[in-house]
Amino acid sequence: MNGVRRSAVRVSARNGVRSFAIRAAASGVLAWLLLWTAVPVSLAARGTAAQAGSTPVIVEIDLDDIVHPVSADYVREGLKHAGEIGARAVILRIDTPGGLIDSMRDIVESVLSSPVPVIAWVGPNGARAASAGFFILLSADVAVMSPGTNTGAAHPISSDGSDIGGSLKEKIVNDAAAYLRSYVTQRGRNAAVAETGVLQSKSFTAEEALHAHLIDAVVNDAPDIIRKYDGAAVRRIDQRSVKLDLEGATIEPFEMSSRQQLLSRVLNPNIALILAVIGLVGLYVEITHPGLILPGVAGAIAIILALFAFNLLPVNWAGAALILVAIALFVMEATITSHGILALGGIVAMIAGGLMLVEGPIPQLRISLATILGVTFPLAAITVFLVRLVALSHARKSVTGGEGMIGEIGVARTDVHAQGTVFVHGELWKARSTSPIESGATVRVVRTHGLEVEVEKQSETNSRN
């Protein structure tokens, strides 16, 4: 009975810990939801405050990231915010190596339809508007660059970074050139030179772009833009002439929301791969050790974030299949004696799969070899170690509960036959035996029946052995 009470105490304590962990996880989820929804509220409040104020405002949007769905959503929200508060203009600062075509088109469409004049500025010194950034720069009402910046190199390439060949290349390149020409002409810029950035992948310094009539000016910073264009008339995409009134306006930076900052980092293919691996390990630990909760919750969140990223990135599913094969080989290495052949095959499959997994058009949208190597070897070691632990635990004799009593040695406290009492494992147990056992004899537990044990004399066991 003492054993039963101790078991009850342990179960109660374990349930208490589990209840605390569940409450902590629920609190974390609630905090996450509050963080997720707090940003739109704060933006709405900021817009209301700006409308109530009398000071003229210029909204500054910083596109200093890869062009992908999250950065496109950020620019779109910034332009919408500028329209809602009645901003005098938007300064769209660009410093990007390029990105995805679909996201670039989303940004260009947002700029062309913006209710507020957009001044695209490649800056500060040393910045670039390459590839997709070239299209975005030339779509603005006013396009300016700082000294020491460059733009262009907008020739479309395939998702794996290689040049497109055959008739498909001609179709894609001509479509991109026509798209650029469609609004560059409306802006009064040199469409013929702009097309060379697409057809010949030509790049331009700030001074070269100015001389070729691709941009409107070379400026140093945002205050320089205000001084230069205050009172200037600009032509909108619908050919309306609008006079910029920028004097005395304050520059209001429009920041990415916490949600957008998080998702923008998740869209880094290197981060996405690491999250996927953490998620798989966390879920495996939770499955093999039920009740830990934290590995399962963390693994589920990591897997969901990774799937979000892979859904938006140009993923090669053959690479994903190779990674799954690698994990299977690591598991087999822990259960089959292969002298390391399976582990080596898993490492090769993991490296090949990681290199193939995300085929972005620019290096920043691909997984680096350093990340793949940094993930592969720890994953191989952790997987083999955990699976081997599980295999050993299944092979090891149980040492708890009823099964753990079998083989234990004790002393008969009363005569034992149809019934009796024995002292085993520091506790008194009801006992029975197939043959009479006198009080004080050494006994061995042969099986359990609920809270009763069946025993035999230790001397009989020794004689059979």
NORCOR-V309981 format. One record per residue. N is the residue number from 0. RES is the residue in one letter. PHI is phi in whole degrees, -180 to 180 (999 if undefined). NEAR is the number of other ideal C-beta (glycine too) atoms within 10 Angstrom. D_LAST is the distance of its C-alpha to the last C-alpha in Angstrom with 2 decimals. Layout:
N/RES/PHI/NEAR/D_LAST, N/RES/PHI/NEAR/D_LAST
This chain:
0/M/999/10/32.71, 1/N/-61/9/33.05, 2/G/-63/15/30.69, 3/V/-65/10/32.95, 4/R/-63/9/36.05, 5/R/-64/11/34.76, 6/S/-64/12/33.91, 7/A/-63/10/37.42, 8/V/-64/10/38.96, 9/R/-64/10/37.17, 10/V/-63/10/38.31, 11/S/-62/10/41.81, 12/A/-64/10/41.98, 13/R/-64/11/40.78, 14/N/-64/11/43.37, 15/G/-65/10/45.99, 16/V/-63/12/45.32, 17/R/-64/13/45.35, 18/S/-62/10/48.59, 19/F/-63/11/50.16, 20/A/-64/15/49.23, 21/I/-65/12/50.72, 22/R/-63/10/53.88, 23/A/-65/13/54.15, 24/A/-65/15/53.80, 25/A/-63/11/56.40, 26/S/-64/10/58.72, 27/G/-64/14/58.36, 28/V/-63/12/59.27, 29/L/-62/10/62.25, 30/A/-63/10/63.41, 31/W/-62/11/63.14, 32/L/-66/10/65.30, 33/L/-64/9/67.83, 34/L/-63/13/68.08, 35/W/-66/13/68.44, 36/T/-97/10/71.29, 37/A/-71/13/73.01, 38/V/-65/17/74.65, 39/P/-58/12/76.92, 40/V/-63/9/78.07, 41/S/-66/12/78.92, 42/L/-66/18/80.78, 43/A/-63/12/82.78, 44/A/-64/10/83.66, 45/R/-65/16/84.76, 46/G/-63/17/86.93, 47/T/-64/12/88.57, 48/A/-66/10/89.28, 49/A/-68/19/90.80, 50/Q/-67/11/93.01, 51/A/-71/8/94.19, 52/G/-78/11/95.16, 53/S/-102/4/98.47, 54/T/-75/9/97.37, 55/P/-64/15/97.22, 56/V/-126/19/93.78, 57/I/-117/21/92.53, 58/V/-87/24/88.89, 59/E/-108/21/86.93, 60/I/-111/24/83.94, 61/D/-103/18/81.74, 62/L/-95/25/80.32, 63/D/-111/11/78.43, 64/D/-141/22/75.36, 65/I/-65/22/74.35, 66/V/-79/29/76.14, 67/H/-145/24/73.50, 68/P/-56/18/73.35, 69/V/-72/23/72.75, 70/S/-67/27/75.64, 71/A/-65/24/77.82, 72/D/-65/20/77.01, 73/Y/-64/23/77.88, 74/V/-64/27/81.27, 75/R/-61/18/82.05, 76/E/-65/19/81.34, 77/G/-65/25/83.43, 78/L/-67/24/86.42, 79/K/-65/15/86.11, 80/H/-62/21/85.99, 81/A/-62/28/89.12, 82/G/-67/16/90.97, 83/E/-68/17/89.97, 84/I/-94/18/91.28, 85/G/69/13/94.41, 86/A/-65/24/93.68, 87/R/-72/20/96.55, 88/A/-167/29/94.36, 89/V/-123/27/90.84, 90/I/-101/26/89.91, 91/L/-97/29/87.00, 92/R/-82/21/85.67, 93/I/-117/29/83.85, 94/D/-152/20/81.47, 95/T/-143/25/79.10, 96/P/-83/19/77.85, 97/G/117/25/78.04, 98/G/163/28/75.44, 99/L/-86/24/75.11, 100/I/-63/19/78.21, 101/D/-61/13/77.65, 102/S/-68/20/77.33, 103/M/-60/26/80.41, 104/R/-63/17/82.40, 105/D/-61/18/81.35, 106/I/-67/26/82.69, 107/V/-61/23/85.90, 108/E/-63/14/86.55, 109/S/-66/21/86.05, 110/V/-67/24/88.51, 111/L/-65/18/91.08, 112/S/-98/12/90.97, 113/S/-64/24/90.85, 114/P/-73/13/93.52, 115/V/-114/21/93.89, 116/P/-56/22/95.16, 117/V/-111/26/92.34, 118/I/-108/28/92.83, 119/A/-87/26/90.09, 120/W/-130/28/89.72, 121/V/-88/32/87.63, 122/G/-170/24/86.96, 123/P/-77/15/86.66, 124/N/-56/13/87.49, 125/G/94/11/84.82, 126/A/-77/22/83.69, 127/R/-147/21/83.61, 128/A/-127/33/84.03, 129/A/-90/23/82.45, 130/S/53/28/81.70, 131/A/-60/31/81.37, 132/G/-63/29/83.06, 133/F/-64/31/86.19, 134/F/-62/27/86.55, 135/I/-67/30/86.12, 136/L/-57/29/88.63, 137/L/-78/26/91.36, 138/S/-84/25/90.89, 139/A/-77/27/92.12, 140/D/-63/23/95.67, 141/V/-129/23/95.96, 142/A/-120/27/93.89, 143/V/-134/26/93.90, 144/M/-138/31/91.91, 145/S/-86/21/91.64, 146/P/-60/14/92.58, 147/G/81/16/89.73, 148/T/-110/24/88.02, 149/N/-146/20/87.59, 150/T/-149/29/87.09, 151/G/112/26/86.81, 152/A/52/20/84.30, 153/A/-105/29/83.88, 154/H/-69/21/83.23, 155/P/-63/19/80.53, 156/I/-130/17/77.31, 157/S/-73/15/74.23, 158/S/-64/18/71.18, 159/D/-95/13/69.41, 160/G/91/13/72.38, 161/S/-91/10/73.86, 162/D/-71/10/77.38, 163/I/-87/16/77.98, 164/G/-115/9/79.40, 165/G/73/7/81.45, 166/S/-67/8/83.37, 167/L/-62/10/80.85, 168/K/-59/15/81.89, 169/E/-62/11/85.54, 170/K/-65/11/84.90, 171/I/-67/16/82.83, 172/V/-65/17/85.15, 173/N/-65/14/88.28, 174/D/-66/13/86.87, 175/A/-65/21/86.03, 176/A/-65/20/89.48, 177/A/-66/11/91.23, 178/Y/-63/16/89.29, 179/L/-63/23/90.31, 180/R/-65/15/93.89, 181/S/-62/12/94.16, 182/Y/-108/20/94.19, 183/V/-64/21/95.28, 184/T/-63/13/98.60, 185/Q/-65/16/99.00, 186/R/-83/21/98.43, 187/G/79/11/101.22, 188/R/-100/20/99.03, 189/N/-78/17/99.12, 190/A/-68/19/97.03, 191/A/-64/12/97.63, 192/V/-72/18/96.13, 193/A/-59/29/93.32, 194/E/-64/20/92.33, 195/T/-66/18/91.84, 196/G/-66/27/88.93, 197/V/-96/25/87.27, 198/L/-72/15/88.61, 199/Q/-115/12/88.46, 200/S/55/16/85.92, 201/K/-78/18/88.66, 202/S/-113/18/88.18, 203/F/-136/24/90.91, 204/T/-77/16/91.42, 205/A/-60/24/93.11, 206/E/-68/14/96.50, 207/E/-65/17/96.12, 208/A/-65/31/95.16, 209/L/-67/17/98.21, 210/H/-66/13/100.60, 211/A/-87/17/99.24, 212/H/61/14/99.85, 213/L/-90/25/96.20, 214/I/-122/28/96.09, 215/D/-100/23/98.79, 216/A/-168/17/98.49, 217/V/-111/18/96.61, 218/V/-127/23/95.82, 219/N/-92/14/94.00, 220/D/-158/13/92.28, 221/A/-64/17/92.45, 222/P/-59/10/95.50, 223/D/-64/16/97.27, 224/I/-62/24/96.61, 225/I/-63/21/98.19, 226/R/-63/11/101.24, 227/K/-74/18/101.76, 228/Y/-108/21/101.36, 229/D/-65/16/102.82, 230/G/86/10/105.67, 231/A/-78/15/104.79, 232/A/-97/9/104.98, 233/V/-119/19/102.00, 234/R/-101/15/101.82, 235/R/-74/16/99.00, 236/I/-64/16/97.40, 237/D/-89/8/99.78, 238/Q/74/8/102.67, 239/R/-74/8/103.57, 240/S/-98/8/104.83, 241/V/-124/14/103.25, 242/K/-93/10/104.44, 243/L/-81/22/101.75, 244/D/-116/13/102.39, 245/L/-109/21/99.97, 246/E/-64/11/102.00, 247/G/79/10/100.41, 248/A/-78/18/97.20, 249/T/-95/11/93.90, 250/I/-89/15/90.92, 251/E/-107/17/87.96, 252/P/-67/11/84.65, 253/F/-102/22/82.61, 254/E/-89/17/78.97, 255/M/-63/20/75.97, 256/S/-69/19/74.13, 257/S/-60/13/70.64, 258/R/-62/16/69.28, 259/Q/-67/17/71.23, 260/Q/-63/15/70.20, 261/L/-63/15/66.52, 262/L/-68/21/66.83, 263/S/-64/19/68.98, 264/R/-72/14/66.24, 265/V/-64/20/63.63, 266/L/-73/24/65.82, 267/N/-69/21/65.26, 268/P/-56/24/62.98, 269/N/-65/18/60.95, 270/I/-66/17/60.30, 271/A/-62/25/59.53, 272/L/-65/24/56.84, 273/I/-62/17/55.22, 274/L/-62/23/55.30, 275/A/-62/21/53.69, 276/V/-67/23/50.79, 277/I/-60/20/50.36, 278/G/-63/21/50.43, 279/L/-64/19/47.76, 280/V/-65/20/45.40, 281/G/-62/21/46.14, 282/L/-67/17/45.48, 283/Y/-65/20/42.21, 284/V/-63/17/41.00, 285/E/-66/19/42.10, 286/I/-67/12/40.34, 287/T/-83/14/37.01, 288/H/-133/14/37.41, 289/P/-57/8/39.28, 290/G/101/11/41.27, 291/L/-69/14/42.42, 292/I/69/17/45.84, 293/L/-57/14/47.68, 294/P/-60/19/46.31, 295/G/-67/19/47.07, 296/V/-65/19/50.58, 297/A/-63/19/51.44, 298/G/-64/21/50.06, 299/A/-65/14/52.05, 300/I/-63/17/55.25, 301/A/-63/22/54.83, 302/I/-64/18/54.24, 303/I/-63/12/57.32, 304/L/-63/21/59.51, 305/A/-64/21/58.36, 306/L/-65/14/59.09, 307/F/-59/16/62.50, 308/A/-64/24/63.29, 309/F/-66/21/62.10, 310/N/-70/9/64.14, 311/L/-98/18/67.31, 312/L/-88/23/66.60, 313/P/-74/17/67.12, 314/V/-92/19/63.48, 315/N/-96/16/62.36, 316/W/-72/10/59.50, 317/A/-65/11/58.29, 318/G/-65/17/57.47, 319/A/-63/17/55.57, 320/A/-64/14/53.58, 321/L/-64/21/52.69, 322/I/-66/26/51.42, 323/L/-64/13/49.15, 324/V/-62/16/47.89, 325/A/-61/25/47.22, 326/I/-64/20/45.11, 327/A/-62/15/43.12, 328/L/-67/24/42.52, 329/F/-63/26/41.35, 330/V/-65/19/38.80, 331/M/-65/17/37.59, 332/E/-62/23/37.33, 333/A/-79/18/34.76, 334/T/-114/13/32.55, 335/I/-123/10/33.23, 336/T/-79/8/32.94, 337/S/-119/13/36.61, 338/H/58/8/37.09, 339/G/90/10/39.82, 340/I/-65/13/41.90, 341/L/-65/20/41.57, 342/A/-65/20/42.40, 343/L/-63/14/45.41, 344/G/-62/18/46.58, 345/G/-65/26/46.30, 346/I/-64/19/48.38, 347/V/-63/14/51.05, 348/A/-64/21/51.18, 349/M/-67/26/51.45, 350/I/-66/19/54.30, 351/A/-63/17/56.16, 352/G/-65/24/55.75, 353/G/-65/27/56.96, 354/L/-67/17/60.01, 355/M/-92/20/60.85, 356/L/-59/26/60.01, 357/V/-116/24/63.38, 358/E/-110/20/66.47, 359/G/-81/22/69.21, 360/P/-74/22/72.80, 361/I/-130/18/72.81, 362/P/-56/9/70.23, 363/Q/-68/17/69.80, 364/L/-108/23/68.45, 365/R/-131/23/65.70, 366/I/-84/25/62.32, 367/S/-77/15/62.51, 368/L/-62/11/60.21, 369/A/-62/9/59.32, 370/T/-65/17/58.06, 371/I/-62/20/56.02, 372/L/-66/14/54.33, 373/G/-67/14/53.81, 374/V/-93/21/52.04, 375/T/-63/22/50.11, 376/F/-68/13/47.97, 377/P/-62/12/46.92, 378/L/-63/21/46.19, 379/A/-61/20/44.03, 380/A/-65/12/42.05, 381/I/-66/15/41.72, 382/T/-64/24/40.72, 383/V/-61/20/38.04, 384/F/-64/11/36.67, 385/L/-67/18/36.64, 386/V/-65/18/35.16, 387/R/-66/14/32.36, 388/L/-61/13/31.60, 389/V/-64/16/31.46, 390/A/-62/12/29.17, 391/L/-67/10/26.74, 392/S/-67/10/26.89, 393/H/-71/7/26.04, 394/A/-82/7/22.97, 395/R/-79/8/21.77, 396/K/-64/8/19.62, 397/S/-67/11/22.02, 398/V/-118/8/22.41, 399/T/-131/8/25.17, 400/G/69/9/25.89, 401/G/-64/14/23.58, 402/E/-63/12/21.19, 403/G/-71/14/20.89, 404/M/-79/21/19.61, 405/I/-63/15/16.34, 406/G/93/11/13.44, 407/E/-70/15/15.99, 408/I/-102/13/15.49, 409/G/-146/23/18.42, 410/V/-128/13/20.11, 411/A/-73/22/21.51, 412/R/-88/15/25.29, 413/T/-136/14/26.12, 414/D/-63/15/24.66, 415/V/-122/26/22.72, 416/H/-152/14/22.76, 417/A/-67/7/25.33, 418/Q/-157/12/26.12, 419/G/165/21/25.78, 420/T/-135/14/25.58, 421/V/-129/28/22.91, 422/F/-107/14/23.56, 423/V/-134/20/21.55, 424/H/59/14/22.75, 425/G/78/8/25.90, 426/E/-138/14/26.95, 427/L/-89/14/27.12, 428/W/-128/22/25.69, 429/K/-67/15/26.25, 430/A/-142/25/23.01, 431/R/-146/16/21.98, 432/S/-147/22/19.07, 433/T/-75/10/18.55, 434/S/-135/9/18.40, 435/P/-62/12/20.49, 436/I/-129/24/19.42, 437/E/-82/12/21.89, 438/S/-61/13/23.66, 439/G/92/10/22.38, 440/A/-74/19/18.67, 441/T/-79/16/16.21, 442/V/-124/27/15.07, 443/R/-129/19/13.32, 444/V/-77/22/15.41, 445/V/-105/15/14.16, 446/R/-165/12/17.66, 447/T/-121/16/21.30, 448/H/-133/11/24.47, 449/G/68/7/27.38, 450/L/-97/11/27.71, 451/E/-121/12/25.17, 452/V/-115/25/21.39, 453/E/-105/16/18.85, 454/V/-127/26/16.23, 455/E/-143/18/13.62, 456/K/-66/19/13.01, 457/Q/-63/16/10.77, 458/S/-64/11/9.99, 459/E/-64/13/8.78, 460/T/-62/15/6.28, 461/N/-64/10/5.09, 462/S/-66/8/5.48, 463/R/-71/6/3.79, 464/N/-70/5/0.00
